[in-house]
């Protein structure tokens, strides 16, 4: 299991419209599981989820946000 966090104080008041699109806050988390059903096979499954908030100029109103998730599957056979 992992977790990451990033925060930036984007000076929207000083940058004005130039602040649009800067990352203000990013967070992500992941959890994974590895299973060995038999001695020569490994199966891994990982789920990741992340969300972020973008800075927006005060004149255009508030912040923008979004999120995304991803599922990965991996298999390995040992010779």
C-alpha atoms as an extended CHARMM CRD file, in Angstrom:
* protein
*
        79  EXT
         1         1  UNK       CA              0.0000000000        0.0000000000        0.0000000000  PROA      1               0.0000000000
         2         2  UNK       CA              1.3170000000        3.4590000000       -0.8680000000  PROA      2               0.0000000000
         3         3  UNK       CA              0.1600000000        7.0350000000       -0.4360000000  PROA      3               0.0000000000
         4         4  UNK       CA              1.5730000000       10.2500000000       -1.8570000000  PROA      4               0.0000000000
         5         5  UNK       CA              0.7120000000       13.9040000000       -1.2630000000  PROA      5               0.0000000000
         6         6  UNK       CA              1.8970000000       17.1420000000       -2.8830000000  PROA      6               0.0000000000
         7         7  UNK       CA              0.8620000000       20.6990000000       -2.0240000000  PROA      7               0.0000000000
         8         8  UNK       CA              1.9300000000       23.9890000000       -3.5610000000  PROA      8               0.0000000000
         9         9  UNK       CA              0.9700000000       27.5260000000       -2.6020000000  PROA      9               0.0000000000
        10        10  UNK       CA              0.4520000000       28.9740000000       -6.0650000000  PROA      10              0.0000000000
        11        11  UNK       CA              0.2910000000       32.7750000000       -5.7710000000  PROA      11              0.0000000000
        12        12  UNK       CA             -2.8780000000       33.2230000000       -7.8360000000  PROA      12              0.0000000000
        13        13  UNK       CA             -3.1740000000       36.8310000000       -6.7190000000  PROA      13              0.0000000000
        14        14  UNK       CA              0.2540000000       37.6740000000       -8.1530000000  PROA      14              0.0000000000
        15        15  UNK       CA              0.1520000000       35.4620000000      -11.2350000000  PROA      15              0.0000000000
        16        16  UNK       CA             -3.4130000000       36.2610000000      -12.2690000000  PROA      16              0.0000000000
        17        17  UNK       CA             -4.4960000000       34.2480000000      -15.2950000000  PROA      17              0.0000000000
        18        18  UNK       CA             -0.9610000000       32.7860000000      -15.4680000000  PROA      18              0.0000000000
        19        19  UNK       CA             -1.8650000000       30.6190000000      -12.4580000000  PROA      19              0.0000000000
        20        20  UNK       CA             -4.4580000000       28.6560000000      -14.4410000000  PROA      20              0.0000000000
        21        21  UNK       CA             -3.5270000000       24.9990000000      -14.6490000000  PROA      21              0.0000000000
        22        22  UNK       CA             -0.8550000000       24.9310000000      -11.9150000000  PROA      22              0.0000000000
        23        23  UNK       CA             -1.1860000000       21.9590000000       -9.5580000000  PROA      23              0.0000000000
        24        24  UNK       CA             -2.2820000000       23.1050000000       -6.1230000000  PROA      24              0.0000000000
        25        25  UNK       CA             -2.7830000000       19.7270000000       -4.4590000000  PROA      25              0.0000000000
        26        26  UNK       CA             -2.2050000000       16.1460000000       -5.6670000000  PROA      26              0.0000000000
        27        27  UNK       CA             -2.9000000000       12.9430000000       -3.7390000000  PROA      27              0.0000000000
        28        28  UNK       CA             -2.6790000000        9.3270000000       -4.8080000000  PROA      28              0.0000000000
        29        29  UNK       CA             -3.0490000000        5.9420000000       -3.1610000000  PROA      29              0.0000000000
        30        30  UNK       CA             -2.3660000000        2.4030000000       -4.3210000000  PROA      30              0.0000000000
        31        31  UNK       CA             -2.9130000000       -1.0460000000       -2.9190000000  PROA      31              0.0000000000
        32        32  UNK       CA             -1.5980000000       -4.2810000000       -4.3950000000  PROA      32              0.0000000000
        33        33  UNK       CA             -1.8600000000       -7.9880000000       -3.8550000000  PROA      33              0.0000000000
        34        34  UNK       CA              0.4820000000      -10.7420000000       -5.0530000000  PROA      34              0.0000000000
        35        35  UNK       CA             -0.8050000000      -14.2850000000       -5.0320000000  PROA      35              0.0000000000
        36        36  UNK       CA              1.0710000000      -17.5470000000       -5.7000000000  PROA      36              0.0000000000
        37        37  UNK       CA             -1.6290000000      -20.1050000000       -6.5710000000  PROA      37              0.0000000000
        38        38  UNK       CA              1.0770000000      -22.6920000000       -7.3890000000  PROA      38              0.0000000000
        39        39  UNK       CA              4.8440000000      -22.6640000000       -6.8270000000  PROA      39              0.0000000000
        40        40  UNK       CA              5.8130000000      -21.4940000000      -10.3500000000  PROA      40              0.0000000000
        41        41  UNK       CA              3.1070000000      -18.8440000000      -10.8960000000  PROA      41              0.0000000000
        42        42  UNK       CA              2.6770000000      -15.3820000000       -9.4040000000  PROA      42              0.0000000000
        43        43  UNK       CA             -0.3220000000      -13.1490000000      -10.0770000000  PROA      43              0.0000000000
        44        44  UNK       CA             -0.3340000000       -9.5040000000       -9.0760000000  PROA      44              0.0000000000
        45        45  UNK       CA             -3.2340000000       -7.0610000000       -8.9360000000  PROA      45              0.0000000000
        46        46  UNK       CA             -2.9060000000       -3.3540000000       -8.1720000000  PROA      46              0.0000000000
        47        47  UNK       CA             -5.5280000000       -0.6240000000       -7.8360000000  PROA      47              0.0000000000
        48        48  UNK       CA             -4.5050000000        3.0350000000       -7.9550000000  PROA      48              0.0000000000
        49        49  UNK       CA             -6.5930000000        6.1330000000       -7.3280000000  PROA      49              0.0000000000
        50        50  UNK       CA             -5.5320000000        9.7570000000       -7.5720000000  PROA      50              0.0000000000
        51        51  UNK       CA             -7.0730000000       13.1910000000       -7.3990000000  PROA      51              0.0000000000
        52        52  UNK       CA             -5.8080000000       16.7040000000       -7.9140000000  PROA      52              0.0000000000
        53        53  UNK       CA             -6.8510000000       20.2990000000       -7.5700000000  PROA      53              0.0000000000
        54        54  UNK       CA             -5.6470000000       22.8790000000      -10.0680000000  PROA      54              0.0000000000
        55        55  UNK       CA             -5.1440000000       26.5350000000       -9.3130000000  PROA      55              0.0000000000
        56        56  UNK       CA             -7.3140000000       28.9690000000      -11.1960000000  PROA      56              0.0000000000
        57        57  UNK       CA             -7.0590000000       32.7250000000      -11.3600000000  PROA      57              0.0000000000
        58        58  UNK       CA             -9.2840000000       34.4820000000       -8.8390000000  PROA      58              0.0000000000
        59        59  UNK       CA            -11.0020000000       36.3410000000      -11.6660000000  PROA      59              0.0000000000
        60        60  UNK       CA            -12.1360000000       33.0620000000      -13.2780000000  PROA      60              0.0000000000
        61        61  UNK       CA            -13.5090000000       31.7280000000       -9.9990000000  PROA      61              0.0000000000
        62        62  UNK       CA            -12.2840000000       28.9830000000       -7.6780000000  PROA      62              0.0000000000
        63        63  UNK       CA            -10.3170000000       25.8290000000       -8.2340000000  PROA      63              0.0000000000
        64        64  UNK       CA            -10.7310000000       22.9670000000      -10.7030000000  PROA      64              0.0000000000
        65        65  UNK       CA            -10.5000000000       19.3410000000       -9.6350000000  PROA      65              0.0000000000
        66        66  UNK       CA            -10.4210000000       15.8620000000      -11.0870000000  PROA      66              0.0000000000
        67        67  UNK       CA             -9.6910000000       12.2510000000      -10.2590000000  PROA      67              0.0000000000
        68        68  UNK       CA             -8.6900000000        9.0310000000      -11.9820000000  PROA      68              0.0000000000
        69        69  UNK       CA             -8.3490000000        5.3640000000      -11.1390000000  PROA      69              0.0000000000
        70        70  UNK       CA             -6.4410000000        2.4790000000      -12.6800000000  PROA      70              0.0000000000
        71        71  UNK       CA             -6.3630000000       -1.2880000000      -12.2940000000  PROA      71              0.0000000000
        72        72  UNK       CA             -3.3210000000       -3.3630000000      -13.3160000000  PROA      72              0.0000000000
        73        73  UNK       CA             -2.9010000000       -7.0960000000      -13.5690000000  PROA      73              0.0000000000
        74        74  UNK       CA              0.4250000000       -8.8900000000      -13.9120000000  PROA      74              0.0000000000
        75        75  UNK       CA              1.3240000000      -12.5550000000      -14.2250000000  PROA      75              0.0000000000
        76        76  UNK       CA              4.6780000000      -14.2880000000      -13.9900000000  PROA      76              0.0000000000
        77        77  UNK       CA              5.7050000000      -17.8660000000      -14.6970000000  PROA      77              0.0000000000
        78        78  UNK       CA              8.9810000000      -19.1180000000      -13.2200000000  PROA      78              0.0000000000
        79        79  UNK       CA             10.9210000000      -21.5780000000      -15.4380000000  PROA      79              0.0000000000
